[in-house]
């Protein structure tokens, strides 16, 4: 004898499977944001290092010093 499942039980089973699929898809993407932050942080560190190297040069230091002196000069 074949027993048919009630309609509400079918709906609940489908809903449960849909929820499980959604939770699994979110769990797979969990580390994506962390990786993006890591890449952005590494890019910022690289840019800061480049600025340090550039600003340590004598020519750049002189240009910046003159720029600040001119900006602070009254009149």
C-alpha positions, 0 to 999 in steps of 0.5 A: 500500500502506498501512503501519500504525504500530506500537502503541508508536509511536502511544503515543509520539506521543500521549505526546509531544503530551500533554507538549508541550501541558502544557509550553505550558500551563505556559509561558503561566502563567509570568508569572502569579505575577510579576503577582500579586507585583507587585499585592501589592507595589503594595498594600503600598506604597499601605498604607505611604504611607497610614500615613505620611500618617496618622502625620504628623498632630499628633493621631495623633503626640500619641496615640502619644506618650502611649500609649508614655509610659503603656506605659513608665511604671512603677507 
